[in-house]
Amino acid sequence: MKQILLLLLAVFALTSLTAQQALKVEQTDDKADFALSELHKITFDEDEFSLHLNDGTVLTYSITDIQKLAFGEKSTTGIDKQKQNNNEVSLFPNPVKDFLQFKINSDSPINISIISLQGEILLEHRGKLHQEKVDVSKLNSGIYLIQIEIEHQTNTKIFIKQ
């Protein structure tokens, strides 16, 4: 499990070409934004991970409660630049059994890729969507990445297939 999470963190770090300055953690009911300079280390243990801050504080998160984990820019104005993106993508349900649904605030053509943790592209869609859902029923149970590109902006999210 630790290797999978480290791979996921590496994938998130590589999906953006800009300098990464923050770690963003979104749970079902909470959001947190940490400057990388505030972090001493990140550790993984079974089904949770912990952020060890420079001031000695340790914050522990359950993997199953995480909706989004991403590296990104931290705005000097205090506004999360990632949230300024008009093409924000929401996925549900997560975990999913048959159909992964999403909400996109754009009418532009999109590119969707579902990727295994080994980096294999398992499903691709290019162009306009007729429905805002993807059939994942044939995937094995496990953790997957979904990359959605809209207007040259890429959103990468994690989902769990039951």
Residue, then its C-alpha position, 0 to 999 in steps of 0.5 A: m500500500k505504501q508503494i502505491l501511495l508513493l507512486l500516486l504522489a509522484v504522479f500528481a507531482l509530475t502532472s504539472l509543469t509549474a513549480q510545486q509549492a503546496l500539497k492540497v488534501e481534500q476529504t469528504d468534509d474538509k480541505a487543507d492546503f499546506a506549503l511544502s516548506e511547512l512539511h518535514k515529512i510524509t509517512f504511510d502506514e496501512d490505510e492512512f498517511s501522516l503529514h509531519l509538520n516542521d512545528g512538530t504537529v502530526l496530521t493523520y488522514s485515512i486513505t478512504d476519506i481522501q477525495k483529492l490529493a494534489f501538488g500545486e501552486k500556493s497563491t500569494t493572494g491566499i486564493d487557491k489557484q487550482k480552484q480558480n480553474n473554471n474546468e474543475v471536475s467532480l467525481f462520484p461515487n468514490p468508491v465506484k462499482d459500475f459507473l463513475q459519474f463526473k461533473i464538468n463546468s465546460d462544454s468543450p471537447i474533453n480527453i479522458s484516460i483511466i490509468s492503472l497504477q502501473g501506468e497502463i492506459l485502460l480506457e480513453h475517450r476523446g471529444k464531446l461526451h454524450q453522458e457525464k459518466v464512464d463505465v468502469s464495471k469491467l475493471n478489476s477492484g483496485i485504485y485507479l487514476i482518471q485524467i481529464e483534459i479540458e482546454h489544455q488543462t489536465n485534472t488528475k483524480i484518484f478513484i477506487k473500483q470496488 
